[in-house]
């Protein structure tokens, strides 16, 4: 049985003058939305830009109205300037929310809004098993964030939860900008239109530690926003894959180092040009004993160096003194792609500790034999891993093979490990267990979310979200499911490779974000002509519900699309209330396999055959990917947009946020996230303040004050949501897109929340270089 959100899709909204524009398409981004400041500047609140509007047009954020609102009077909805207008430094304060209470889903009664407390053992530390030897580990690893935010996921358990409670639903309306820091990293030359920074800083002591889109490492005073230091590794534009992205960094303190030693605590990042870079956390100076002058070349033993094909966009994981990293291998290029090998490096020296090549784990454990390379084309891990210092395990959310939408040429090892969570022993690189969420994945449903560690009914557990929407809870030591897992059967097989498509697929019976299948009546449009066009496209396509396989003679509808469900922002978990917070996307893709002859006629070529002077990130993932070595290329219409207005072919909501009771797996509340204010046909912002639910990228942070802080949506708003009700109780207009995970921290007794407003080319939000910290007066 598949559990689904019972909330029906909302009816279209009408004004007296016609159909309200409710689309996802944001205004086109030129890559020059925000002027580049003098490198590394902190702006006072009085100098912060407010959504690129002149001072006399700065207004409070539009409200997120409940369904069927009356149209606002013209004077109540001031027009914003065109999104391409550069922001000026303006006086600005965070504004109180105008958003009305969110609506509970039909199955969430008033009594359900109070989550049942979980057992006291819910997130207690787990003792290491008997006989476990402890290798060199960083000192004082916190299970949860506190006044610091020392891990990308907050604490070592990656719950994205802060125990800080100074900011509450009662005083959040007083929140204001404490400072705005600008990195100075804006796209230039061939990087234009390819920025998606997705940055989440760490906070350690009095410092914020971060990377910019092009991997400039930066330290900033956490209370004032003043820059302490920066280190630029000189990443070239040609290294950009789909987008210039650095989600974050990792820190590691050597317990054997003496106080005052250089690089006793180091900041480590992976770069777009495939390097591990380590610098001193106090000074930003390269750690000369690490690799070669602070750098390890990850291209070693991968084969020919092709810029943009192999890039690191996620922070590395560090466990028991071993730095573990995978990489993004640009999808859909060729079966003979760089290996998805996972490697561990000594945190002091940068020397290779082990390699896990899933197709040849023993032969490649210490690196390939002389003259050979790691196995080409294998599944990779592009997202953020999780670690358990006690067990010494690192948990790898794996993608699928380098050719996403055709699988008959894959090896048995690829079929075993693709789209699976894999637990490795971080001291040896040996696989301990794996749990596969999609069998023979030809839908690009790779695991994008960082897992979360917890104690579940007294068992050390790991929670795994997925792009198709299923959420699993597994035994952390064995990988055995702790919540019910069912089987889908009777699935369509298609005509392209029916013998390869799996007869069954696993599904979570504890909780899933999966929505009901689409029907022709769900086809939607801005105008009646638009709607007719979309219905015709629906009839033209193959669609037999969930897991409809790829087809070539006709397009096929993939629902949900490859952005999820859950994506790289992952989920947040409040251990005190026992509530899981999951934001999600709800849009289909419209795809077609392109026969090789047609692909050749269209000139679709892999990245190694392209003119690198033109860069490698122009097209979205799957939009005309050659899949060289397989019989088909692939064409993906991400979000299934109408060719007439560039609007989605299904009605909103296109994204939402949900609270889930950890004790029962039941939905507490579910509400759309994102307004139509910056979305509309032909890329023209509608300026309508209605809450419709937009696509979103980025996650949330939950605080002990009872608040969820999240941006993520395409309307450039940063919100605080009441965790008990789903009501948005405060919001602020950002100067650029907020496609990043926020953090919460404390300095000298004052609580701050921070979001990177840096925009996202794929989500079509304005690009910027802002990190904005908020606090109470």
matplotlib code that plots the C-alpha trace (Angstrom):
import matplotlib.pyplot as plt

x = [0.0, 1.2, 0.4, -0.4, -1.1, -4.9, -5.1, -6.6, -5.0, -6.6, -9.0, -7.8, -8.3, -10.3, -10.4, -13.2, -10.9, -9.9, -7.5, -5.0, -1.4, -0.1, 3.1, 6.5, 8.6, 10.6, 12.0, 15.0, 18.3, 21.1, 23.7, 24.1, 21.2, 23.3, 26.4, 29.6, 30.7, 34.3, 35.5, 34.4, 32.2, 29.8, 26.8, 25.0, 21.3, 20.9, 22.8, 21.1, 19.3, 15.6, 14.7, 16.4, 13.9, 14.6, 14.1, 10.8, 9.4, 10.6, 7.6, 6.7, 6.6, 3.4, 1.1, 0.7, -3.1, -5.3, -7.1, -9.6, -8.6, -10.1, -7.9, -5.9, -6.6, -4.1, -2.7, -2.1, 0.2, 3.1, 4.8, 8.4, 11.0, 12.0, 14.2, 17.1, 17.3, 20.6, 20.0, 21.1, 22.2, 19.0, 17.7, 15.9, 14.5, 13.1, 9.3, 6.7, 4.8, 1.5, 0.9, -2.3, -2.5, -1.7, -4.4, -4.2, -4.5, -7.9, -6.7, -5.0, -7.4, -6.8, -5.7, -3.1, -1.3, 0.4, 3.0, 3.4, 6.7, 9.1, 11.0, 13.9, 16.3, 15.3, 18.6, 20.8, 24.4, 25.1, 27.9, 30.4, 30.1, 32.4, 35.7, 35.6, 38.9, 38.9, 41.2, 42.3, 39.1, 38.3, 37.8, 34.4, 32.2, 28.7, 25.6, 23.6, 24.2, 24.2, 25.6, 27.7, 26.7, 29.8, 28.5, 26.7, 23.7, 24.0, 25.4, 27.0, 23.5, 22.5, 19.1, 19.3, 17.9, 19.1, 18.3, 18.4, 15.0, 15.6, 13.5, 10.0, 6.7, 5.8, 8.8, 9.8, 7.9, 10.7, 13.4, 15.6, 18.8, 21.9, 24.3, 24.7, 27.9, 28.8, 31.3, 32.1, 31.9, 29.6, 29.6, 31.9, 32.6, 31.6, 30.2, 27.3, 24.0, 25.7, 25.7, 23.8, 26.0, 23.6, 26.0, 25.5, 28.2, 29.5, 29.7, 32.5, 33.5, 33.1, 33.6, 31.5, 33.3, 32.1, 32.8, 31.6, 30.2, 33.7, 35.2, 36.7, 37.1, 36.1, 36.0, 33.6, 33.0, 29.7, 28.4, 29.5, 29.9, 33.5, 35.8, 38.6, 40.4, 39.8, 41.6, 41.0, 42.1, 41.7, 39.0, 38.5, 35.1, 35.7, 35.4, 31.7, 29.5, 25.7, 26.3, 28.9, 28.0, 29.7, 27.2, 29.6, 32.9, 33.9, 36.2, 38.5, 40.5, 43.5, 43.5, 47.2, 48.1, 49.4, 47.8, 48.9, 50.1, 49.4, 46.3, 45.5, 41.9, 41.5, 38.8, 38.4, 36.4, 36.1, 36.2, 34.7, 38.0, 38.2, 40.6, 40.5, 41.7, 42.7, 43.5, 44.1, 40.8, 42.4, 44.3, 43.2, 46.7, 47.1, 47.9, 51.3, 51.5, 48.2, 48.7, 50.8, 50.8, 47.3, 45.8, 45.0, 44.2, 41.0, 41.5, 44.3, 43.6, 40.3, 41.5, 41.6, 41.0, 37.8, 36.8, 33.2, 32.8, 33.9, 33.4, 32.9, 29.9, 29.1, 31.2, 33.3, 32.5, 35.2, 35.1, 37.8, 40.4, 39.5, 38.1, 35.6, 34.4, 32.6, 31.9, 29.3, 29.9, 27.9, 25.0, 24.0, 27.3, 28.6, 28.8, 32.6, 32.4, 34.8, 34.3, 32.0, 34.7, 34.5, 37.8, 39.1, 42.1, 44.1, 43.0, 46.5, 48.6, 46.0, 47.4, 44.9, 43.7, 41.4, 39.2, 35.8, 35.3, 32.0, 32.8, 36.2, 36.4, 39.3, 41.4, 41.1, 41.2, 44.7, 44.2, 44.2, 47.1, 49.8, 48.5, 44.8, 42.0, 39.0, 36.1, 34.5, 30.8, 29.9, 27.3, 28.6, 27.7, 27.3, 25.4, 26.3, 27.2, 26.4, 28.8, 28.7, 31.9, 31.0, 30.5, 33.2, 30.7, 30.1, 26.7, 26.7, 23.5, 24.4, 23.2, 22.7, 25.0, 26.4, 23.7, 20.6, 17.8, 19.0, 20.2, 20.6, 24.4, 24.9, 27.0, 25.6, 27.6, 26.0, 22.5, 23.3, 24.6, 22.8, 20.3, 21.1, 22.3, 25.7, 27.4, 31.2, 33.7, 35.5, 38.7, 39.0, 36.7, 34.9, 31.1, 29.1, 25.6, 23.4, 19.7, 18.4, 15.4, 15.0, 15.8, 17.3, 16.9, 16.2, 14.4, 17.4, 16.0, 19.4, 19.5, 20.1, 19.3, 21.7, 20.5, 19.8, 20.9, 18.5, 17.5, 14.3, 12.5, 15.9, 17.8, 20.5, 18.9, 19.3, 16.5, 16.6, 14.5, 14.3, 13.4, 10.4, 9.1, 9.5, 11.1, 12.8, 14.1, 16.9, 19.0, 22.3, 24.5, 22.8, 20.7, 17.6, 14.4, 12.9, 9.6, 7.5, 8.7, 6.2, 6.5, 5.0, 4.1, 2.3, 4.4, 4.6, 7.6, 7.6, 8.9, 12.5, 14.0, 11.2, 13.6, 15.6, 12.8, 12.3, 9.0, 8.8, 9.9, 10.2, 8.0, 7.8, 4.7, 5.7, 5.6, 5.8, 5.5, 4.3, 1.2, -1.7, -1.1, -1.8, -4.9, -5.7, -8.0, -4.9, -3.5, -3.5, -2.7, -2.6, -5.2, -7.7, -5.4, -2.6, -4.7, -5.7, -2.1, -1.1, -4.0, -2.9, 0.6, -0.7, -2.5, 0.6, 2.7, 3.1, 1.9, 0.9, 1.5, 4.4, 7.5, 6.3, 9.5, 11.3, 10.0, 11.2, 8.4, 6.4, 7.4, 6.7, 5.6, 7.9, 6.1, 7.6, 10.3, 14.0, 14.0, 11.8, 10.2, 13.2, 16.4, 19.7, 18.2, 17.1, 14.8, 14.9, 14.1, 12.9, 13.9, 12.1, 8.7, 9.3, 8.4, 10.1, 9.9, 10.1, 9.8, 9.3, 8.7, 5.6, 6.2, 6.5, 9.1, 8.1, 10.8, 11.7, 14.5, 16.1, 17.3, 21.1, 20.6, 18.4, 20.8, 23.6, 21.6, 21.0, 24.7, 24.3, 27.9, 29.4, 31.3, 34.7, 33.8, 32.5, 34.3, 35.3, 35.8, 32.0, 31.8, 30.0, 27.0, 24.6, 21.9, 19.9, 20.4, 18.9, 18.1, 19.7, 22.2, 23.9, 24.2, 27.0, 27.5, 23.8, 21.2, 19.5, 20.1, 17.7, 15.5, 14.0, 11.4, 12.0, 8.8, 6.8, 6.4, 4.1, 5.9, 3.3, 3.8, 6.6, 4.2, 3.8, 1.3, -0.1, -1.9, -0.3, 0.9, 4.3, 5.9, 5.1, 6.3, 5.0, 5.2, 5.3, 4.8, 7.9, 6.0, 3.4, 4.6, 1.3, 1.0, 0.4, 0.0, 0.9, 0.9, 2.2, 5.3, 6.0, 3.9, 3.3, 4.9, 7.9, 6.3, 4.2, 3.9, 6.7, 9.0, 7.2, 6.6, 2.9, 3.4, 0.4, 0.9, -1.1, 0.5, 0.5, 3.5, 6.4, 9.3, 11.9, 15.6, 17.2, 16.1, 15.1, 16.4, 14.2, 14.7, 13.7, 11.8, 9.1, 10.0, 11.0, 13.2, 13.3, 13.7, 14.1, 11.0, 11.3, 9.6, 12.7, 11.1, 12.8, 10.2, 9.6, 6.9, 5.2, 6.1, 2.8, 0.4, 2.3, 1.4, 4.0, 4.5, 7.3, 9.0, 11.6, 12.2, 15.7, 17.8, 18.4, 17.1, 17.4, 18.2, 20.3, 20.0, 19.8, 21.6, 21.0, 23.7, 24.5, 27.2, 27.5, 24.0, 22.3, 20.7, 21.1, 19.6, 21.4, 20.5, 22.6, 20.7, 22.8, 20.2, 20.1, 20.3, 18.3, 15.5, 15.6, 16.0, 18.2, 21.8, 23.6, 26.4, 24.6, 24.7, 22.2, 22.1, 19.0, 18.6, 16.2, 16.9]
y = [0.0, 3.5, 6.2, 9.4, 13.0, 13.0, 16.8, 17.3, 19.7, 23.1, 24.4, 27.2, 30.7, 33.3, 37.0, 39.0, 39.8, 36.2, 33.5, 34.3, 33.6, 30.8, 29.5, 28.5, 30.3, 33.1, 36.1, 35.2, 35.7, 37.5, 36.6, 40.3, 40.7, 42.2, 44.3, 42.8, 44.6, 45.3, 41.8, 40.6, 43.4, 43.4, 45.7, 47.1, 46.6, 50.2, 49.3, 46.0, 45.7, 44.8, 42.7, 45.1, 47.8, 51.6, 52.9, 54.5, 51.1, 49.0, 47.2, 44.4, 41.0, 40.1, 37.9, 34.2, 34.0, 31.0, 29.5, 31.6, 35.1, 38.2, 40.2, 42.9, 46.5, 48.0, 50.4, 47.5, 45.6, 48.0, 47.0, 45.9, 47.0, 44.4, 41.7, 42.8, 46.1, 46.2, 46.5, 49.7, 49.8, 50.7, 51.1, 47.9, 46.0, 42.5, 42.8, 41.0, 38.3, 39.0, 35.3, 33.8, 30.5, 27.5, 25.0, 21.5, 18.7, 17.0, 14.1, 16.3, 17.1, 19.7, 17.1, 15.9, 19.2, 18.2, 15.6, 12.7, 12.8, 10.1, 8.0, 9.7, 7.5, 9.2, 10.9, 9.7, 9.0, 5.5, 3.5, 2.0, -1.8, -4.0, -4.6, -1.4, 0.2, 4.0, 5.6, 9.2, 11.3, 14.9, 16.1, 16.9, 15.9, 17.2, 15.1, 18.3, 21.9, 24.2, 27.7, 26.5, 24.9, 22.8, 20.4, 21.0, 19.3, 21.2, 18.4, 15.0, 13.5, 15.9, 16.7, 20.4, 21.1, 23.9, 23.8, 27.6, 29.1, 32.8, 33.4, 32.2, 32.5, 35.3, 37.5, 36.5, 39.5, 41.7, 39.9, 42.2, 42.0, 42.0, 42.2, 41.4, 39.9, 39.9, 37.5, 39.3, 36.1, 36.9, 35.2, 36.7, 35.7, 32.1, 31.6, 33.9, 32.0, 29.1, 30.1, 28.0, 28.5, 26.6, 27.7, 26.8, 28.2, 26.5, 28.4, 27.4, 29.6, 33.2, 32.4, 31.6, 29.3, 29.0, 28.6, 30.7, 29.4, 29.2, 27.7, 30.8, 29.9, 32.6, 33.2, 35.9, 37.2, 35.6, 38.6, 41.5, 40.0, 41.4, 39.3, 37.5, 35.9, 34.4, 31.9, 31.6, 28.3, 29.8, 27.5, 28.3, 28.9, 25.9, 23.6, 24.5, 21.4, 22.3, 25.1, 26.7, 25.1, 24.7, 23.7, 23.8, 22.9, 20.5, 21.1, 18.7, 19.2, 16.9, 15.7, 15.0, 18.6, 21.0, 24.3, 26.9, 24.3, 25.4, 23.5, 22.0, 22.7, 22.7, 23.7, 21.2, 21.6, 19.8, 22.0, 22.2, 21.4, 18.2, 19.0, 18.6, 21.9, 22.2, 25.5, 26.6, 27.5, 30.4, 32.0, 30.6, 29.6, 26.3, 23.3, 22.5, 19.0, 18.1, 16.7, 19.1, 22.5, 21.9, 20.4, 16.8, 16.2, 14.0, 13.5, 11.1, 7.6, 8.7, 9.0, 11.9, 15.2, 16.8, 20.1, 20.1, 16.3, 15.5, 18.1, 18.2, 20.3, 18.8, 19.1, 16.0, 13.8, 13.3, 10.2, 8.7, 11.0, 10.0, 12.5, 10.8, 12.3, 11.4, 13.8, 14.9, 13.2, 15.2, 13.0, 11.7, 12.3, 8.8, 5.3, 5.7, 8.5, 9.0, 6.5, 7.1, 5.8, 6.9, 7.7, 8.2, 10.4, 10.8, 14.1, 15.1, 14.2, 13.9, 10.5, 8.0, 5.7, 3.6, 3.6, 2.0, 1.1, -0.7, -2.7, -3.9, -3.2, -5.4, -4.8, -1.0, -0.7, 0.9, 2.6, 1.1, -1.1, 0.7, 1.9, 1.4, 3.7, 3.2, 1.5, 4.0, 4.9, 3.6, 5.2, 8.2, 10.1, 13.8, 14.8, 15.0, 11.8, 11.2, 9.7, 7.7, 8.2, 5.5, 2.8, 4.3, 4.2, 6.6, 6.5, 7.2, 8.2, 6.9, 8.0, 5.8, 5.0, 7.7, 7.0, 7.7, 6.6, 3.4, 0.4, -2.8, -2.3, -1.9, -4.4, -6.5, -4.4, -1.2, -2.8, -3.7, -0.4, 2.3, 4.5, 2.8, 3.9, 2.3, 2.0, 1.8, 1.2, 4.5, 3.0, 0.3, 1.4, -1.9, -2.0, -3.1, -3.0, -1.3, -0.6, 0.0, 2.4, 1.9, -1.3, -0.9, 2.9, 4.4, 7.5, 9.5, 8.9, 9.1, 9.7, 13.4, 13.9, 13.7, 11.0, 11.8, 9.7, 9.1, 6.5, 4.8, 2.8, 2.2, 1.2, 3.4, 4.3, 6.3, 8.1, 8.2, 10.5, 9.8, 11.7, 9.5, 10.6, 7.5, 8.0, 5.0, 4.3, 1.7, 0.0, 2.1, -1.0, -3.5, -1.6, -3.6, -1.6, -0.6, 0.7, -1.3, -1.6, -2.8, -3.9, -2.3, -4.9, -5.0, -2.0, -1.1, -2.6, -0.5, -1.4, -0.1, -2.6, -4.6, -7.4, -4.9, -2.9, -4.4, -6.3, -4.8, -1.7, -1.1, 1.5, 2.9, 2.1, 4.3, 7.6, 8.8, 12.2, 10.6, 12.2, 10.4, 9.6, 12.3, 12.3, 14.1, 16.5, 17.6, 19.2, 22.9, 26.1, 29.9, 30.2, 27.8, 27.4, 26.6, 24.0, 22.4, 22.2, 20.5, 18.0, 17.1, 16.6, 14.4, 12.2, 12.0, 10.7, 7.3, 7.5, 4.5, 6.0, 5.8, 4.2, 4.6, 3.5, 5.5, 5.4, 6.7, 6.4, 8.7, 11.0, 9.7, 11.5, 11.0, 11.8, 12.9, 14.5, 14.2, 17.1, 15.0, 14.5, 15.3, 16.7, 17.9, 20.2, 17.0, 17.1, 18.6, 16.7, 18.2, 15.5, 17.2, 17.3, 14.2, 16.0, 15.5, 18.5, 17.7, 20.2, 18.7, 19.3, 18.2, 18.6, 16.0, 15.8, 15.3, 13.1, 11.3, 8.9, 10.1, 7.3, 7.5, 8.5, 11.4, 12.4, 12.5, 14.6, 17.1, 17.2, 16.0, 15.3, 14.3, 16.8, 15.5, 16.4, 19.9, 23.1, 23.8, 27.5, 27.7, 26.1, 23.0, 24.1, 25.7, 23.1, 21.8, 18.2, 15.9, 18.6, 17.1, 14.8, 12.4, 9.3, 8.1, 4.4, 3.6, 3.4, 6.6, 10.2, 11.8, 14.9, 16.1, 18.9, 19.5, 20.7, 19.8, 23.4, 24.5, 25.7, 28.5, 30.3, 28.4, 27.6, 24.1, 21.8, 20.8, 23.1, 24.2, 23.6, 22.7, 22.3, 22.1, 21.5, 18.9, 18.0, 14.2, 12.6, 10.5, 8.2, 7.2, 8.3, 10.3, 13.7, 16.5, 19.3, 19.9, 23.3, 24.8, 26.8, 29.8, 32.6, 33.7, 37.1, 36.4, 33.8, 34.1, 33.4, 34.2, 34.7, 37.8, 38.1, 38.2, 40.2, 38.2, 37.5, 34.2, 31.2, 28.6, 26.4, 26.8, 24.5, 24.7, 23.9, 23.9, 22.7, 24.1, 24.5, 23.7, 25.5, 24.8, 28.0, 26.2, 27.6, 26.3, 28.7, 28.1, 30.0, 27.5, 28.6, 30.8, 33.8, 35.2, 35.1, 33.8, 32.5, 31.4, 28.8, 27.7, 24.0, 23.2, 24.6, 25.2, 28.9, 31.3, 33.8, 36.0, 36.6, 38.9, 39.6, 38.5, 40.4, 37.2, 33.6, 31.7, 28.2, 27.2, 25.6, 28.1, 27.8, 28.9, 29.9, 32.0, 34.6, 36.2, 35.1, 36.4, 33.9, 34.4, 32.7, 33.0, 32.3, 32.6, 34.7, 33.7, 32.6, 29.6, 29.5, 26.3, 27.6, 30.9, 33.1, 36.2, 35.6, 37.4, 37.1, 37.8, 36.1, 37.6, 37.2, 38.0, 38.6, 40.2, 43.9]
z = [0.0, -0.8, 1.7, -0.1, 0.9, 0.7, 0.0, -3.4, -5.9, -5.5, -8.1, -10.3, -9.0, -11.0, -11.0, -12.5, -15.4, -16.1, -15.0, -12.3, -13.3, -11.1, -12.6, -11.5, -14.1, -12.5, -14.4, -16.6, -14.8, -16.6, -14.0, -13.2, -10.8, -8.1, -8.5, -7.3, -4.2, -3.1, -2.2, 1.2, 2.5, 5.4, 5.2, 8.2, 8.3, 7.0, 3.9, 3.1, -0.3, -0.2, -3.2, -5.5, -5.0, -4.7, -1.2, -2.0, -3.2, -0.2, 1.1, 3.5, 1.9, 0.2, 2.1, 1.3, 1.1, 1.7, -1.4, -3.1, -1.8, -3.0, -5.4, -3.7, -4.5, -6.8, -4.2, -1.8, -4.2, -5.1, -8.3, -8.0, -10.6, -13.2, -11.7, -13.8, -12.0, -9.9, -6.2, -4.5, -0.8, 1.0, 4.5, 5.3, 8.2, 8.4, 8.1, 10.1, 8.3, 6.6, 5.7, 7.1, 8.9, 6.7, 6.2, 7.7, 5.2, 5.4, 7.5, 10.1, 12.8, 15.4, 17.8, 15.4, 15.4, 18.7, 18.0, 20.6, 22.4, 21.5, 24.1, 26.0, 24.0, 20.8, 20.2, 23.0, 22.2, 21.1, 22.7, 20.3, 20.0, 22.0, 20.3, 18.1, 17.8, 17.6, 15.1, 15.3, 15.7, 15.9, 19.5, 21.0, 18.1, 19.1, 18.4, 17.8, 17.1, 20.0, 20.0, 17.1, 13.8, 13.2, 10.6, 7.3, 8.9, 12.2, 14.4, 13.7, 13.5, 10.6, 12.1, 11.1, 14.6, 17.0, 20.7, 20.8, 21.9, 22.2, 19.0, 19.4, 17.6, 20.0, 19.3, 15.8, 14.4, 15.9, 13.9, 11.9, 9.9, 12.1, 9.2, 5.5, 4.2, 0.5, -0.8, -4.0, -6.0, -9.0, -12.4, -15.0, -18.6, -19.5, -15.9, -16.7, -16.3, -14.5, -10.8, -8.2, -5.0, -2.5, 0.3, 3.9, 6.3, 9.4, 12.7, 15.1, 18.0, 16.8, 13.1, 10.2, 7.7, 4.1, 0.5, -2.4, -5.7, -7.2, -4.0, -2.4, 1.2, 3.6, 7.4, 8.8, 12.3, 13.3, 15.2, 13.0, 9.5, 9.2, 7.1, 8.9, 5.9, 2.5, 0.4, -3.4, -4.9, -8.4, -9.9, -13.6, -15.2, -17.5, -14.4, -13.9, -14.6, -14.6, -12.2, -9.9, -6.6, -3.2, -0.6, 2.2, 4.0, 6.7, 9.7, 11.6, 14.7, 15.2, 18.8, 18.6, 17.7, 20.2, 21.0, 18.5, 15.8, 12.3, 10.9, 14.3, 13.1, 9.3, 6.9, 4.1, 0.8, -2.5, -5.6, -9.0, -10.6, -8.5, -5.7, -1.9, -0.4, 3.3, 5.1, 8.7, 10.3, 12.1, 9.3, 6.0, 5.1, 3.2, 5.3, 3.6, 5.1, 3.4, -0.1, -2.1, -0.4, 1.0, -2.1, -3.2, -6.9, -7.2, -11.0, -10.2, -11.6, -13.2, -16.8, -19.2, -17.5, -19.0, -17.2, -16.0, -16.2, -12.7, -9.9, -6.1, -5.0, -1.5, 1.7, 2.4, 5.4, 8.1, 10.4, 12.5, 10.9, 7.3, 4.8, 2.6, -0.7, -3.8, -6.7, -9.2, -12.5, -15.1, -16.1, -19.4, -21.3, -22.0, -20.6, -20.5, -17.9, -15.0, -12.2, -9.3, -7.0, -3.3, -1.7, 1.8, 2.6, 5.8, 7.4, 8.4, 5.3, 2.5, 1.6, 0.1, 2.8, 0.7, -2.4, -2.8, -6.5, -6.4, -9.5, -8.2, -4.5, -3.6, -6.7, -6.4, -2.6, -2.6, -6.0, -9.5, -10.6, -12.6, -16.0, -15.1, -13.9, -11.6, -13.3, -15.7, -15.7, -12.3, -9.9, -8.0, -4.9, -5.6, -2.4, 1.3, 3.2, 6.9, 9.5, 12.7, 14.7, 17.2, 14.6, 12.3, 9.4, 6.6, 4.8, 1.1, -0.8, -4.2, -7.6, -10.6, -13.5, -15.8, -18.4, -16.4, -18.7, -20.2, -18.2, -20.3, -20.6, -16.9, -14.9, -12.1, -9.6, -10.9, -10.6, -7.0, -5.7, -7.9, -6.1, -2.8, 0.7, 1.2, 4.6, 4.4, 7.2, 7.1, 8.4, 5.7, 2.9, 3.0, 2.3, 5.3, 4.0, 1.4, 1.0, -2.5, -3.0, -6.8, -8.6, -12.1, -11.9, -15.4, -13.9, -12.5, -9.0, -7.4, -3.7, -3.2, 0.5, 3.3, 5.7, 9.4, 12.4, 15.3, 17.9, 16.8, 19.5, 21.2, 18.1, 16.5, 13.2, 10.1, 8.3, 4.5, 2.3, -1.5, -4.7, -5.3, -1.9, 0.2, 3.7, 5.2, 8.7, 8.9, 11.5, 11.4, 12.0, 9.7, 7.2, 8.1, 7.9, 11.2, 9.6, 7.1, 3.5, 0.9, -2.7, -5.7, -8.4, -11.7, -12.9, -16.6, -18.5, -21.7, -25.1, -25.0, -22.6, -20.9, -19.8, -17.8, -16.1, -12.6, -12.0, -8.5, -6.6, -2.8, -1.2, 2.4, 4.3, 7.1, 5.2, 1.6, 0.0, -3.2, -4.7, -6.5, -10.2, -12.8, -14.9, -18.2, -16.3, -14.3, -17.4, -16.8, -18.6, -18.3, -21.0, -22.5, -25.5, -23.1, -21.3, -24.6, -25.7, -22.4, -22.7, -26.2, -24.9, -22.1, -24.7, -26.9, -24.0, -22.5, -18.9, -16.8, -13.4, -11.1, -12.7, -16.2, -18.1, -20.7, -24.3, -27.6, -30.1, -27.9, -24.9, -21.4, -18.3, -15.3, -12.0, -9.7, -11.7, -11.0, -8.4, -6.1, -3.7, -1.4, -2.9, -1.6, 1.1, 2.9, 6.0, 9.5, 12.7, 16.0, 18.6, 21.5, 19.7, 17.7, 14.4, 11.0, 8.6, 4.9, 2.1, -1.3, -5.0, -6.8, -10.6, -13.4, -16.2, -19.8, -21.4, -24.6, -25.5, -28.7, -31.1, -31.8, -35.5, -34.5, -31.8, -34.3, -36.7, -33.9, -33.1, -29.5, -28.3, -25.0, -22.9, -24.1, -27.7, -27.0, -27.5, -23.9, -24.6, -24.6, -21.2, -20.1, -18.1, -20.7, -20.7, -17.8, -16.7, -19.3, -21.8, -24.9, -23.2, -25.7, -23.5, -25.8, -25.8, -25.4, -28.2, -27.1, -26.1, -23.7, -23.9, -20.6, -20.2, -16.5, -14.8, -18.0, -19.2, -22.0, -25.1, -25.4, -22.1, -20.4, -17.6, -16.0, -17.6, -14.2, -11.8, -8.5, -5.9, -7.3, -3.9, -0.2, 3.3, 5.6, 9.3, 10.1, 13.5, 14.1, 16.5, 14.0, 10.5, 10.2, 8.6, 11.1, 8.6, 5.0, 3.2, 0.0, 0.2, -2.1, -3.5, -7.1, -6.6, -8.8, -11.1, -14.2, -17.9, -20.3, -17.3, -16.2, -12.4, -11.7, -8.4, -7.0, -3.3, -3.3, -1.7, -4.6, -3.8, -6.0, -6.8, -4.1, -3.6, -0.2, 3.2, 6.6, 10.1, 13.2, 16.5, 20.1, 19.9, 17.9, 14.5, 11.1, 9.1, 5.3, 2.1, -0.8, -2.9, -6.0, -4.5, -2.7, 0.7, 3.9, 6.3, 9.9, 10.2, 13.4, 13.8, 15.6, 13.0, 9.7, 9.8, 8.4, 11.2, 9.7, 6.4, 4.8, 1.2, 0.1, -2.5, -4.5, -4.5, -1.2, -2.6, 0.4, 3.8, 6.7, 10.0, 13.6, 16.1, 19.1, 19.9, 23.4, 24.4, 21.2, 18.8, 15.0, 12.0, 8.6, 5.0, 1.8, -0.7, -3.7, -6.3, -8.6, -12.4, -12.8, -10.4, -12.3, -9.3, -9.3, -8.6, -5.7, -3.2, 0.1, 3.4, 5.7, 9.5, 11.6, 15.3, 17.7, 18.6]

ax = plt.figure().add_subplot(projection="3d")
ax.plot(x, y, z, "-o")
ax.set_aspect("equal")
plt.show()
